[in-house]
Amino acid sequence: MSSTPAVDLQRFSGPSAPRVGVVGAGGLGIHHVRILRDLCGDRFVGFVDENPARAAQVSEQHGVPALPSLEALLEQADAVSIVVPTTAHHAVTSAALRKGRHVFVEKPFTVTLAEADELLALAHAAGVVLQVGHVERFNRAVRAAMPYVDGPRFIESDRLAPFNPRGSDVAVVLDLMIHDLDLVHTLVGTRVVDVQAMGIPVLTPQVDIANARLTFANGAVANITASRVSRERLRKLRIFQRSGYLSLDLAAGTGEFFRLRGDFDPRLLARAPRALEEFVERVELNAPDGEPLGLELAQFIGAIMGQNPVAVTGEEGREALEAALRIVSAIEQAHAAMGEHAHRDGLPDGPPDGPPRA
C-alpha cells in the first residue's frame, strides 16, 4: 500500500477542555497515559495504579503525576480512561459515574450483562459520555474499507496470537474474539439470531481457541476464529457482498477490494475462459495513517466537548458483550453434549489429547 498522510490529531487544551486521568498503567494503560498526556497537555491531571513501583516508573518515564488513589483522581478529573482487569471494570466505572465523570472503559465492557445494564443506567442518570474501547474500529484497514461496505452477506474473521498472560483470566472469546464481534456487528448492522460455537482450553483453564458461526436477522453469516495459542500472529477479515469482496489485513492496516468491472458483460463468462483481470477490478484501500488508540481517545475527548459523536457507545459495548457471552454459553453447551455422548459410549470425557492446530 502506498504511503498516505498521517492523521493530524487535535489537541485538547485550555479551560474549556476536560481534565483527564487514567486508571491503570499496566501494559496497555501506559499507552493511554502517553497518548492522553500528549492530547491534553496541562489538562492531563495524572494517573493511578495500585502497584507503587509501577506507578513510580510510569510517572518518571512520562513526566506525569501518579496520584495516591482512585478517589484522589476522581476529585481532580472530569473524565477518566479505565484500563484495569475486566473483573474490576464495574467497580471502577461505577465509582466514576457516580461522581458524574465521563468514562472511557476498555473492552470487554463488563463481566456480566447485569453489570453492563447498571453502568448504562448510571451514565444516563449522570448525563455523561460513556465510551467502550473497541479500538479495531479505528484500524487503518477498517477505516479505508468502510466506504466500500455495502450489505455484507458473509464475513470470515481470523485472529490468532501467541500466548500472552494479559487477558488470560477470561476466555479467548472475551479477550480477543470480542474485537471481531464488534466489527461484524458494525458491518452487518442487525442483531444476531443464532449462535453455533466450539472451543477448548489449551494453556489455561479458560477456552484458549474458539470458533463461532453467527447468523444475523437479515440472513448474513459471520464465521469467526480466535486463538491465543498460535505460533504466529494473524488478523484477517474477509467481507463478501454482492458488489464484490474485501480482504483486510488488520495487523498491517492494509486492504484490497475486488469488484466486477462496470463495463463487463457477465454473459461472456459462459462462452469461454477469461483472465480474471478482464472482469474484476482491484481497488487498493487507503486511509490516513494514525495510531488507532490515539484516534479512539481523541474521539472520546471530542465527544465530551460536543465535537463528534461517541465512537462506541455503552449500548454497543453491551451488544458485543452479549454476543461474546452467547458464544461462551454455546461452547459450554457443546462440551456438555460431548460429555454426555462420551459417557453413553463409554469413552473418556473431554477433547482429544494435544492442542488444536492454530
C-alpha positions as CSV (number, residue, x, y, z in Angstrom):
1,M,0.0,0.0,0.0
2,S,1.3,3.4,-0.9
3,S,2.0,5.9,1.9
4,T,-0.7,8.3,3.0
5,P,-0.6,11.4,5.1
6,A,-0.9,10.8,8.8
7,V,-4.0,11.9,10.7
8,D,-3.3,15.2,12.4
9,L,-4.8,14.6,15.9
10,Q,-6.5,17.6,17.5
11,R,-5.0,18.7,20.8
12,F,-7.4,19.5,23.6
13,S,-6.2,22.3,25.9
14,G,-7.5,25.4,27.5
15,P,-10.1,25.9,30.2
16,S,-12.9,24.5,28.0
17,A,-11.2,21.1,27.6
18,P,-11.9,18.4,30.2
19,R,-9.4,17.5,32.8
20,V,-8.5,13.9,32.1
21,G,-6.8,11.0,34.0
22,V,-6.1,7.3,33.6
23,V,-6.9,4.4,36.0
24,G,-4.4,1.6,35.5
25,A,-0.9,1.9,34.0
26,G,-0.1,-1.6,33.0
27,G,0.9,-2.9,29.6
28,L,-2.0,-1.1,27.8
29,G,-2.7,1.6,30.4
30,I,0.8,3.1,29.9
31,H,-0.2,3.9,26.3
32,H,-3.4,5.6,27.5
33,V,-1.2,7.7,29.8
34,R,1.2,8.6,27.0
35,I,-1.5,9.5,24.4
36,L,-3.7,11.4,26.8
37,R,-0.7,13.4,28.1
38,D,0.1,14.4,24.5
39,L,-3.5,15.1,23.6
40,C,-4.5,17.1,26.7
41,G,-1.3,18.7,27.8
42,D,-1.8,20.5,31.1
43,R,-5.4,19.2,31.2
44,F,-4.0,15.7,31.9
45,V,-4.1,15.5,35.7
46,G,-2.3,12.2,36.1
47,F,-3.0,8.5,36.7
48,V,-3.4,6.0,39.4
49,D,-2.0,2.4,39.6
50,E,-2.3,0.0,42.6
51,N,1.3,-1.1,42.2
52,P,3.5,1.6,43.8
53,A,6.7,0.6,41.9
54,R,4.9,0.6,38.6
55,A,3.3,4.0,39.4
56,A,6.7,5.5,40.2
57,Q,8.2,4.0,37.0
58,V,5.5,5.3,34.7
59,S,5.5,8.7,36.4
60,E,9.2,9.2,35.8
61,Q,9.1,7.8,32.3
62,H,6.3,10.1,31.1
63,G,6.7,13.0,33.4
64,V,3.1,12.9,34.8
65,P,1.8,12.8,38.4
66,A,1.0,9.4,40.0
67,L,-2.0,10.1,42.3
68,P,-2.4,8.1,45.5
69,S,-5.9,6.7,45.0
70,L,-8.9,6.4,42.7
71,E,-10.7,8.9,44.9
72,A,-7.9,11.4,44.5
73,L,-8.0,11.1,40.7
74,L,-11.8,11.4,40.6
75,E,-11.6,14.6,42.6
76,Q,-9.3,16.2,40.0
77,A,-10.5,14.8,36.7
78,D,-13.7,15.5,34.7
79,A,-13.1,12.3,32.6
80,V,-11.2,9.1,33.1
81,S,-9.9,6.3,30.9
82,I,-10.2,3.0,32.7
83,V,-7.6,0.3,31.9
84,V,-7.9,-2.3,34.6
85,P,-8.6,-6.0,34.6
86,T,-12.1,-6.8,33.3
87,T,-13.2,-8.1,36.7
88,A,-12.7,-4.5,38.1
89,H,-14.5,-2.7,35.2
90,H,-17.8,-2.5,37.0
91,A,-16.5,-1.3,40.4
92,V,-14.2,1.4,38.9
93,T,-16.6,2.6,36.3
94,S,-19.5,2.8,38.6
95,A,-17.4,4.9,41.1
96,A,-16.5,7.3,38.3
97,L,-20.1,7.6,37.0
98,R,-21.5,8.2,40.5
99,K,-19.1,11.1,40.7
100,G,-20.5,12.4,37.4
101,R,-17.3,11.8,35.5
102,H,-17.1,10.9,31.7
103,V,-15.8,7.4,31.2
104,F,-13.8,5.5,28.6
105,V,-13.6,1.9,29.6
106,E,-11.6,-0.8,27.7
107,K,-13.3,-3.8,26.3
108,P,-14.9,-6.1,27.3
109,F,-17.4,-3.6,28.8
110,T,-18.1,-5.7,31.9
111,V,-18.1,-9.3,33.1
112,T,-21.9,-9.7,33.0
113,L,-24.9,-8.1,31.3
114,A,-26.3,-7.1,34.6
115,E,-23.2,-5.1,35.4
116,A,-23.4,-3.5,31.9
117,D,-27.0,-2.5,32.4
118,E,-26.2,-0.9,35.8
119,L,-23.4,1.2,34.2
120,L,-25.7,2.2,31.3
121,A,-28.3,3.4,33.8
122,L,-25.7,5.3,35.9
123,A,-24.3,7.0,32.8
124,H,-27.8,8.0,31.6
125,A,-28.7,9.4,35.1
126,A,-25.5,11.4,35.2
127,G,-25.8,12.7,31.6
128,V,-22.1,11.8,30.9
129,V,-20.3,10.2,28.0
130,L,-19.6,6.5,28.3
131,Q,-17.4,5.0,25.6
132,V,-16.2,1.4,25.3
133,G,-12.8,0.7,23.9
134,H,-13.2,-1.3,20.7
135,V,-10.1,0.0,19.0
136,E,-10.3,-2.1,15.8
137,R,-12.9,0.3,14.5
138,F,-10.0,2.8,14.2
139,N,-7.8,0.3,12.4
140,R,-6.5,1.9,9.2
141,A,-7.7,-1.0,7.0
142,V,-11.2,-0.8,8.6
143,R,-11.4,2.9,8.1
144,A,-10.3,2.5,4.4
145,A,-12.9,-0.3,3.8
146,M,-16.0,1.3,5.3
147,P,-16.9,3.5,2.2
148,Y,-17.0,0.3,0.1
149,V,-19.0,-1.9,2.6
150,D,-22.5,-2.5,1.1
151,G,-24.7,-5.1,2.7
152,P,-22.2,-7.9,3.6
153,R,-23.6,-11.4,3.2
154,F,-20.7,-13.4,4.6
155,I,-17.8,-12.4,6.8
156,E,-14.8,-14.5,7.7
157,S,-12.5,-13.4,10.5
158,D,-9.3,-15.0,11.8
159,R,-7.5,-13.6,14.9
160,L,-4.5,-15.7,16.0
161,A,-1.9,-14.7,18.5
162,P,0.9,-16.3,20.7
163,F,0.0,-16.7,24.3
164,N,0.1,-13.6,26.5
165,P,-0.8,-13.8,30.2
166,R,-2.6,-10.4,29.9
167,G,-6.3,-11.2,29.4
168,S,-5.9,-14.9,30.1
169,D,-8.2,-14.6,33.1
170,V,-11.1,-14.7,30.7
171,A,-12.0,-16.9,27.7
172,V,-10.4,-16.0,24.4
173,V,-13.9,-15.1,23.3
174,L,-13.9,-12.1,25.7
175,D,-10.2,-11.4,25.4
176,L,-9.7,-11.4,21.6
177,M,-12.8,-12.5,19.6
178,I,-14.8,-9.7,21.1
179,H,-12.9,-7.3,18.8
180,D,-14.3,-9.1,15.8
181,L,-17.8,-9.4,17.3
182,D,-18.0,-5.7,17.5
183,L,-16.6,-5.3,13.9
184,V,-19.0,-7.8,12.3
185,H,-22.0,-6.3,14.1
186,T,-21.0,-2.8,12.9
187,L,-20.5,-4.1,9.3
188,V,-23.8,-6.1,9.2
189,G,-25.9,-3.6,11.2
190,T,-28.5,-6.1,12.5
191,R,-28.9,-8.3,15.6
192,V,-27.6,-11.9,16.0
193,V,-30.4,-14.5,15.9
194,D,-28.4,-17.7,16.0
195,V,-25.0,-18.8,17.5
196,Q,-23.1,-22.0,17.0
197,A,-19.7,-22.3,18.6
198,M,-16.9,-24.6,19.8
199,G,-13.7,-24.0,21.7
200,I,-11.3,-25.7,24.1
201,P,-8.8,-24.8,26.8
202,V,-5.1,-25.5,26.0
203,L,-2.8,-23.4,28.2
204,T,-5.3,-22.1,30.8
205,P,-8.5,-23.3,32.5
206,Q,-10.3,-20.9,30.1
207,V,-11.1,-21.5,26.5
208,D,-8.0,-20.6,24.5
209,I,-9.1,-21.3,20.9
210,A,-12.7,-20.9,19.7
211,N,-14.7,-20.7,16.5
212,A,-18.2,-19.2,16.2
213,R,-20.7,-19.1,13.4
214,L,-23.2,-16.2,13.8
215,T,-26.4,-15.8,11.8
216,F,-27.9,-12.3,11.7
217,A,-31.5,-11.2,11.4
218,N,-31.0,-10.2,7.7
219,G,-29.6,-13.6,6.8
220,A,-25.9,-12.6,6.8
221,V,-23.4,-15.1,8.3
222,A,-20.1,-14.5,10.1
223,N,-17.5,-17.2,10.8
224,I,-15.1,-16.1,13.4
225,T,-12.0,-17.9,14.8
226,A,-9.8,-16.6,17.7
227,S,-6.8,-18.3,19.2
228,R,-4.2,-17.2,21.8
229,V,-2.1,-20.4,21.3
230,S,-0.8,-19.8,17.8
231,R,2.8,-19.7,16.8
232,E,2.3,-16.6,14.7
233,R,0.1,-13.5,14.7
234,L,-2.7,-13.2,12.2
235,R,-5.6,-10.7,12.0
236,K,-7.5,-11.1,8.7
237,L,-11.0,-10.0,7.8
238,R,-12.8,-11.0,4.6
239,I,-16.1,-9.4,3.6
240,F,-18.2,-10.9,0.8
241,Q,-21.1,-8.8,-0.7
242,R,-23.0,-8.5,-3.9
243,S,-20.8,-5.7,-5.1
244,G,-17.5,-7.6,-4.5
245,Y,-15.1,-8.9,-2.0
246,L,-12.9,-7.0,0.6
247,S,-9.8,-8.6,2.0
248,L,-8.3,-6.8,5.0
249,D,-5.1,-7.4,6.9
250,L,-5.8,-5.7,10.2
251,A,-2.2,-6.4,11.5
252,A,-0.7,-4.5,8.6
253,G,-3.5,-2.0,8.2
254,T,-3.9,-2.8,4.5
255,G,-6.7,-4.0,2.3
256,E,-8.0,-4.7,-1.2
257,F,-11.4,-4.5,-2.8
258,F,-12.2,-6.8,-5.7
259,R,-15.3,-5.9,-7.7
260,L,-16.8,-6.7,-11.1
261,R,-15.9,-4.1,-13.8
262,G,-18.8,-2.0,-14.7
263,D,-18.3,-2.3,-18.4
264,F,-18.1,-6.2,-18.4
265,D,-21.0,-8.4,-19.6
266,P,-21.1,-11.4,-17.2
267,R,-22.7,-13.5,-20.0
268,L,-19.3,-13.6,-21.7
269,L,-18.0,-15.8,-18.9
270,A,-20.3,-18.6,-20.2
271,R,-18.7,-18.6,-23.6
272,A,-15.0,-19.1,-22.9
273,P,-12.5,-18.9,-20.1
274,R,-11.2,-15.4,-19.5
275,A,-8.4,-13.8,-17.5
276,L,-9.5,-12.5,-14.1
277,E,-8.3,-9.0,-14.9
278,E,-10.8,-8.8,-17.8
279,F,-13.8,-8.8,-15.5
280,V,-12.5,-8.0,-12.0
281,E,-11.2,-4.6,-10.8
282,R,-8.8,-4.4,-7.9
283,V,-9.1,-1.3,-5.7
284,E,-6.3,-0.7,-3.2
285,L,-7.8,0.5,0.1
286,N,-6.2,3.6,1.6
287,A,-6.8,5.7,4.7
288,P,-4.7,8.3,6.5
289,D,-2.2,6.7,8.8
290,G,-2.7,7.2,12.6
291,E,-2.3,5.3,15.8
292,P,-5.7,3.6,16.4
293,L,-5.6,4.1,20.1
294,G,-4.8,7.8,19.6
295,L,-7.7,8.2,17.2
296,E,-10.0,6.4,19.6
297,L,-9.1,8.5,22.6
298,A,-9.3,11.8,20.6
299,Q,-12.8,10.7,19.6
300,F,-13.7,10.3,23.3
301,I,-12.4,13.8,24.3
302,G,-14.1,15.2,21.2
303,A,-17.4,13.6,22.2
304,I,-17.2,15.1,25.7
305,M,-16.7,18.6,24.1
306,G,-19.6,18.0,21.7
307,Q,-17.4,18.0,18.6
308,N,-18.2,14.5,17.4
309,P,-20.5,11.5,18.3
310,V,-19.4,8.8,20.7
311,A,-17.4,6.2,18.7
312,V,-18.6,3.1,20.6
313,T,-21.5,3.8,22.9
314,G,-22.1,1.8,26.1
315,E,-25.0,0.2,24.4
316,E,-22.8,-1.0,21.6
317,G,-20.3,-2.3,24.1
318,R,-23.1,-4.3,25.7
319,E,-24.1,-5.8,22.3
320,A,-20.6,-7.1,21.8
321,L,-20.5,-8.5,25.3
322,E,-23.9,-10.2,24.8
323,A,-22.7,-11.9,21.6
324,A,-19.5,-13.0,23.4
325,L,-21.4,-14.4,26.4
326,R,-23.8,-16.2,24.0
327,I,-20.7,-17.8,22.3
328,V,-19.3,-18.8,25.7
329,S,-22.6,-20.4,26.6
330,A,-22.8,-22.2,23.3
331,I,-19.3,-23.6,23.8
332,E,-20.3,-24.8,27.3
333,Q,-23.4,-26.5,26.0
334,A,-21.3,-28.2,23.2
335,H,-18.9,-29.5,25.8
336,A,-21.8,-30.8,27.9
337,A,-23.3,-32.6,24.9
338,M,-19.9,-34.1,24.1
339,G,-19.5,-35.3,27.7
340,E,-23.0,-36.9,27.6
341,H,-22.2,-38.6,24.3
342,A,-18.8,-39.9,25.6
343,H,-20.4,-41.2,28.8
344,R,-23.1,-43.1,26.8
345,D,-20.4,-44.6,24.6
346,G,-18.0,-45.4,27.4
347,L,-15.4,-43.0,26.1
348,P,-13.2,-40.6,28.2
349,D,-14.8,-37.2,28.7
350,G,-13.3,-34.0,27.1
351,P,-11.4,-33.1,23.9
352,P,-8.8,-35.4,22.4
353,D,-5.2,-35.2,23.7
354,G,-3.0,-32.5,22.2
355,P,-3.5,-28.9,21.2
356,P,-5.6,-28.0,18.2
357,R,-3.9,-26.8,15.1
358,A,-3.6,-22.9,15.4
